[in-house]
Amino acid sequence: MTAVDLRVSGGSAALAGTVRANIEVRLGSPTGTLAATLPVLNAPNGNYNTQRVALPASLTGAGAQQVYLVFRATGAAGQPTGNLFNLNWMSFVGQGVTTP
């Protein structure tokens, strides 16, 4: 796995491009090793945002892993603490991506 594509909705056009929330990619459990943090940006149109986020080498070629996604608020001023975003879809990119 080399990248994650995701489409989210929600946010403020006035804050377009700023980080609304983060998706943590954790290995083994929801509290396991933090492998990557994917920033979820406020959409430029206030409606939806599609982005590709490259993953670190620690996830590429690491063998079979149970991957958990943990959604976190940023705590930044003006950003939400709840109802962070709607995840419309997410796909994993690269060699070794399979479905159970």
MDTraj code that builds the backbone (N, CA, C; nanometers):
import mdtraj as md
import numpy as np

residues = "MET THR ALA VAL ASP LEU ARG VAL SER GLY GLY SER ALA ALA LEU ALA GLY THR VAL ARG ALA ASN ILE GLU VAL ARG LEU GLY SER PRO THR GLY THR LEU ALA ALA THR LEU PRO VAL LEU ASN ALA PRO ASN GLY ASN TYR ASN THR GLN ARG VAL ALA LEU PRO ALA SER LEU THR GLY ALA GLY ALA GLN GLN VAL TYR LEU VAL PHE ARG ALA THR GLY ALA ALA GLY GLN PRO THR GLY ASN LEU PHE ASN LEU ASN TRP MET SER PHE VAL GLY GLN GLY VAL THR THR PRO".split()
xyz = np.array([
    [0.0852, -0.1165, 0.0000],
    [0.0000, 0.0000, 0.0000],
    [0.0901, 0.1232, 0.0000],
    [0.0644, 0.2119, -0.0927],
    [0.1500, 0.3298, -0.1048],
    [0.0763, 0.4616, -0.0813],
    [-0.0575, 0.4589, -0.0922],
    [-0.1338, 0.5831, -0.0750],
    [-0.2780, 0.5497, -0.0400],
    [-0.3476, 0.6523, 0.0055],
    [-0.4904, 0.6420, 0.0347],
    [-0.5603, 0.7548, -0.0397],
    [-0.6635, 0.7194, -0.1152],
    [-0.7508, 0.8193, -0.1771],
    [-0.8736, 0.8307, -0.0893],
    [-0.9184, 0.9527, -0.0644],
    [-1.0397, 0.9683, 0.0149],
    [-1.1197, 1.0873, -0.0340],
    [-1.2499, 1.0756, -0.0152],
    [-1.3401, 1.1860, -0.0466],
    [-1.4249, 1.2108, 0.0766],
    [-1.4202, 1.3331, 0.1225],
    [-1.4962, 1.3730, 0.2404],
    [-1.5843, 1.4913, 0.2046],
    [-1.6887, 1.5083, 0.2821],
    [-1.7720, 1.6271, 0.2671],
    [-1.7836, 1.6949, 0.4019],
    [-1.8118, 1.8223, 0.3962],
    [-1.8194, 1.9033, 0.5166],
    [-1.7088, 2.0052, 0.5170],
    [-1.7280, 2.1059, 0.5945],
    [-1.6256, 2.2072, 0.6048],
    [-1.6774, 2.3427, 0.5658],
    [-1.5891, 2.4347, 0.5707],
    [-1.6215, 2.5738, 0.5448],
    [-1.5381, 2.6237, 0.4288],
    [-1.6036, 2.6797, 0.3264],
    [-1.5299, 2.7365, 0.2139],
    [-1.4384, 2.8491, 0.2613],
    [-1.4790, 2.9191, 0.3674],
    [-1.3977, 3.0283, 0.4207],
    [-1.2654, 2.9776, 0.4777],
    [-1.2619, 2.8492, 0.5167],
    [-1.1402, 2.7899, 0.5730],
    [-1.0757, 2.6918, 0.4759],
    [-1.1088, 2.7014, 0.3474],
    [-1.0622, 2.6064, 0.2465],
    [-0.9116, 2.5870, 0.2531],
    [-0.8718, 2.4596, 0.2472],
    [-0.7305, 2.4247, 0.2474],
    [-0.6700, 2.4049, 0.3849],
    [-0.7405, 2.4453, 0.4911],
    [-0.6888, 2.4227, 0.6258],
    [-0.7304, 2.2845, 0.6738],
    [-0.6583, 2.2301, 0.7690],
    [-0.6859, 2.0956, 0.8187],
    [-0.8073, 2.0997, 0.9115],
    [-0.9110, 2.0265, 0.8726],
    [-1.0353, 2.0186, 0.9494],
    [-1.0255, 1.9142, 1.0594],
    [-0.9640, 1.8012, 1.0270],
    [-0.9502, 1.6882, 1.1194],
    [-0.8383, 1.5994, 1.0654],
    [-0.8073, 1.4924, 1.1373],
    [-0.7056, 1.3976, 1.0931],
    [-0.7607, 1.2562, 1.0986],
    [-0.7146, 1.1745, 1.0053],
    [-0.7400, 1.0309, 1.0113],
    [-0.6068, 0.9653, 1.0435],
    [-0.6002, 0.8997, 1.1576],
    [-0.4788, 0.8277, 1.1957],
    [-0.4868, 0.6860, 1.1398],
    [-0.3795, 0.6400, 1.0790],
    [-0.3680, 0.5021, 1.0319],
    [-0.2868, 0.4291, 1.1373],
    [-0.3515, 0.3329, 1.2031],
    [-0.2861, 0.2592, 1.3125],
    [-0.2797, 0.1115, 1.2769],
    [-0.1758, 0.0463, 1.3239],
    [-0.1530, -0.0950, 1.2950],
    [-0.1824, -0.1805, 1.4164],
    [-0.2575, -0.2901, 1.3943],
    [-0.2812, -0.3890, 1.4994],
    [-0.4032, -0.3650, 1.5858],
    [-0.4358, -0.2377, 1.6158],
    [-0.5520, -0.2046, 1.6975],
    [-0.5775, -0.0541, 1.6862],
    [-0.6927, -0.0067, 1.7330],
    [-0.7197, 0.1377, 1.7282],
    [-0.6220, 0.2205, 1.8118],
    [-0.5507, 0.1560, 1.9031],
    [-0.4503, 0.2264, 1.9831],
    [-0.3096, 0.1790, 1.9497],
    [-0.2967, 0.1025, 1.8415],
    [-0.1676, 0.0457, 1.8037],
    [-0.0721, 0.1492, 1.7461],
    [0.0326, 0.1004, 1.6855],
    [0.1376, 0.1852, 1.6292],
    [0.0799, 0.2834, 1.5279],
    [0.1128, 0.4106, 1.5452],
    [0.0696, 0.5139, 1.4517],
    [0.1605, 0.5084, 1.3300],
    [0.1035, 0.4687, 1.2152],
    [0.1819, 0.4537, 1.0929],
    [0.1776, 0.5799, 1.0074],
    [0.0664, 0.6521, 1.0129],
    [0.0538, 0.7734, 0.9319],
    [-0.0623, 0.8561, 0.9845],
    [-0.0575, 0.9842, 0.9568],
    [-0.1681, 1.0741, 0.9864],
    [-0.2096, 1.1413, 0.8564],
    [-0.3356, 1.1223, 0.8194],
    [-0.3877, 1.1797, 0.6965],
    [-0.4674, 1.3051, 0.7301],
    [-0.4248, 1.4210, 0.6834],
    [-0.5014, 1.5421, 0.7104],
    [-0.6266, 1.5466, 0.6242],
    [-0.7379, 1.5828, 0.6836],
    [-0.8628, 1.6032, 0.6102],
    [-0.8813, 1.7542, 0.5979],
    [-0.8795, 1.8038, 0.4753],
    [-0.8836, 1.9471, 0.4516],
    [-1.0265, 1.9984, 0.4377],
    [-1.0482, 2.1230, 0.4790],
    [-1.1739, 2.1896, 0.4500],
    [-1.1857, 2.2029, 0.2987],
    [-1.3013, 2.1702, 0.2467],
    [-1.3235, 2.1701, 0.1022],
    [-1.3277, 2.3128, 0.0478],
    [-1.2713, 2.3333, -0.0709],
    [-1.2706, 2.4673, -0.1289],
    [-1.4100, 2.5191, -0.1626],
    [-1.5034, 2.4272, -0.1848],
    [-1.6396, 2.4695, -0.2171],
    [-1.7347, 2.4485, -0.0993],
    [-1.6814, 2.4089, 0.0168],
    [-1.7639, 2.3861, 0.1346],
    [-1.8471, 2.2602, 0.1255],
    [-1.8289, 2.1830, 0.0194],
    [-1.9136, 2.0672, -0.0037],
    [-1.8357, 1.9370, 0.0048],
    [-1.7412, 1.9141, -0.0858],
    [-1.6649, 1.7897, -0.0833],
    [-1.5208, 1.8155, -0.1237],
    [-1.4372, 1.7206, -0.0893],
    [-1.2946, 1.7305, -0.1167],
    [-1.2428, 1.5903, -0.1450],
    [-1.1712, 1.5738, -0.2549],
    [-1.1078, 1.4462, -0.2877],
    [-0.9576, 1.4678, -0.2820],
    [-0.8880, 1.3786, -0.2128],
    [-0.7436, 1.3948, -0.2023],
    [-0.6741, 1.2596, -0.1973],
    [-0.5477, 1.2579, -0.2414],
    [-0.4613, 1.1398, -0.2308],
    [-0.3507, 1.1743, -0.1336],
    [-0.3283, 1.0845, -0.0392],
    [-0.2248, 1.1056, 0.0614],
    [-0.1264, 0.9890, 0.0522],
    [-0.0009, 1.0195, 0.0264],
    [0.1030, 0.9172, 0.0206],
    [0.1321, 0.8664, 0.1611],
    [0.1575, 0.7379, 0.1716],
    [0.1889, 0.6767, 0.3005],
    [0.3397, 0.6584, 0.3144],
    [0.3889, 0.6550, 0.4372],
    [0.5327, 0.6395, 0.4582],
    [0.5810, 0.4995, 0.4215],
    [0.7094, 0.4897, 0.3999],
    [0.7701, 0.3616, 0.3627],
    [0.7441, 0.2529, 0.4661],
    [0.7150, 0.2891, 0.5911],
    [0.6901, 0.1895, 0.6955],
    [0.5683, 0.1037, 0.6640],
    [0.4788, 0.1524, 0.5795],
    [0.3616, 0.0736, 0.5419],
    [0.3799, 0.0001, 0.4107],
    [0.4768, 0.0377, 0.3323],
    [0.4968, -0.0270, 0.2031],
    [0.5913, -0.1442, 0.2205],
    [0.5488, -0.2612, 0.1814],
    [0.6309, -0.3800, 0.1934],
    [0.6422, -0.4345, 0.3339],
    [0.5513, -0.3940, 0.4228],
    [0.5590, -0.4382, 0.5624],
    [0.4881, -0.5713, 0.5854],
    [0.4360, -0.6320, 0.4798],
    [0.3625, -0.7566, 0.4958],
    [0.2183, -0.7306, 0.5359],
    [0.1462, -0.8391, 0.5617],
    [0.0044, -0.8269, 0.5973],
    [-0.0103, -0.7540, 0.7307],
    [-0.1008, -0.6578, 0.7341],
    [-0.1247, -0.5786, 0.8544],
    [-0.2743, -0.5590, 0.8722],
    [-0.3213, -0.5582, 0.9951],
    [-0.4558, -0.5109, 1.0237],
    [-0.4439, -0.3604, 1.0391],
    [-0.5198, -0.2875, 0.9587],
    [-0.5121, -0.1421, 0.9573],
    [-0.6399, -0.0854, 1.0177],
    [-0.6239, 0.0075, 1.1100],
    [-0.7379, 0.0740, 1.1751],
    [-0.7306, 0.2232, 1.1451],
    [-0.8468, 0.2822, 1.1204],
    [-0.8558, 0.4257, 1.0963],
    [-0.9207, 0.4908, 1.2174],
    [-0.8550, 0.5914, 1.2723],
    [-0.9040, 0.6622, 1.3905],
    [-0.9229, 0.8083, 1.3507],
    [-1.0436, 0.8611, 1.3702],
    [-1.0750, 0.9987, 1.3321],
    [-1.0562, 1.0895, 1.4526],
    [-0.9797, 1.1977, 1.4345],
    [-0.9478, 1.2879, 1.5448],
    [-0.9690, 1.4337, 1.5046],
    [-1.0210, 1.5115, 1.5995],
    [-1.0294, 1.6567, 1.5834],
    [-0.8886, 1.7148, 1.5950],
    [-0.8667, 1.8291, 1.5323],
    [-0.7343, 1.8914, 1.5391],
    [-0.7161, 1.9732, 1.6658],
    [-0.8256, 2.0232, 1.7217],
    [-0.8169, 2.1109, 1.8371],
    [-0.7834, 2.2540, 1.7999],
    [-0.7713, 2.2813, 1.6696],
    [-0.7378, 2.4165, 1.6237],
    [-0.8592, 2.5086, 1.6355],
    [-0.8333, 2.6348, 1.6581],
    [-0.9406, 2.7340, 1.6685],
    [-1.0226, 2.7372, 1.5396],
    [-1.1531, 2.7396, 1.5549],
    [-1.2423, 2.7469, 1.4401],
    [-1.2734, 2.6131, 1.3758],
    [-1.2077, 2.5064, 1.4204],
    [-1.2322, 2.3733, 1.3631],
    [-1.3240, 2.2950, 1.4564],
    [-1.3999, 2.1992, 1.4029],
    [-1.4974, 2.1274, 1.4845],
    [-1.4338, 2.0335, 1.5863],
    [-1.5083, 2.0063, 1.6918],
    [-1.4664, 1.9070, 1.7908],
    [-1.5530, 1.7820, 1.7809],
    [-1.6613, 1.7891, 1.7087],
    [-1.7511, 1.6771, 1.6816],
    [-1.8054, 1.6934, 1.5410],
    [-1.8734, 1.5900, 1.4897],
    [-1.9204, 1.5947, 1.3501],
    [-1.8082, 1.6439, 1.2594],
    [-1.6975, 1.5748, 1.2622],
    [-1.5758, 1.6210, 1.1956],
    [-1.5915, 1.6328, 1.0442],
    [-1.6477, 1.5302, 0.9831],
    [-1.6661, 1.5271, 0.8383],
    [-1.7454, 1.4024, 0.8039],
    [-1.7926, 1.3960, 0.6807],
    [-1.8550, 1.2745, 0.6284],
    [-1.7542, 1.2079, 0.5365],
    [-1.7246, 1.0834, 0.5624],
    [-1.6350, 1.0073, 0.4754],
    [-1.7218, 0.9437, 0.3679],
    [-1.7125, 0.9962, 0.2444],
    [-1.7921, 0.9426, 0.1341],
    [-1.7350, 0.8106, 0.0840],
    [-1.6047, 0.8068, 0.0643],
    [-1.5377, 0.6825, 0.0269],
    [-1.3885, 0.6942, 0.0529],
    [-1.3258, 0.5780, 0.0573],
    [-1.1816, 0.5694, 0.0788],
    [-1.1323, 0.4476, 0.0018],
    [-1.0194, 0.4617, -0.0638],
    [-0.9605, 0.3453, -0.1305],
    [-0.8107, 0.3427, -0.1043],
    [-0.7584, 0.2225, -0.0970],
    [-0.6166, 0.2023, -0.0707],
    [-0.5479, 0.1730, -0.2039],
    [-0.4305, 0.2288, -0.2235],
    [-0.3609, 0.2249, -0.3521],
    [-0.2281, 0.1538, -0.3364],
    [-0.1933, 0.0703, -0.4349],
    [-0.0599, 0.0111, -0.4363],
    [-0.0599, -0.1400, -0.4297],
    [0.0578, -0.1949, -0.4465],
    [0.0777, -0.3388, -0.4449],
    [0.0429, -0.3952, -0.3077],
    [-0.0237, -0.5100, -0.3075],
    [-0.0556, -0.5790, -0.1826],
    [-0.1915, -0.5469, -0.1238],
    [-0.2655, -0.4552, -0.1881],
    [-0.3982, -0.4219, -0.1382],
    [-0.4938, -0.5313, -0.1829],
    [-0.5612, -0.5925, -0.0855],
    [-0.6565, -0.6991, -0.1149],
    [-0.7812, -0.6804, -0.0321],
    [-0.8858, -0.7530, -0.0664],
    [-1.0073, -0.7538, 0.0139],
    [-1.0189, -0.8900, 0.0802],
    [-1.0741, -0.8951, 0.2011],
    [-1.0832, -1.0234, 0.2710],
    [-1.1816, -1.1185, 0.2055],
])
top = md.Topology()
chain = top.add_chain()
for i, resn in enumerate(residues, 1):
    res = top.add_residue(resn, chain, resSeq=i)
    for name in ("N", "CA", "C"):
        top.add_atom(name, md.element.get_by_symbol(name[0]), res)
traj = md.Trajectory(xyz[None], top)
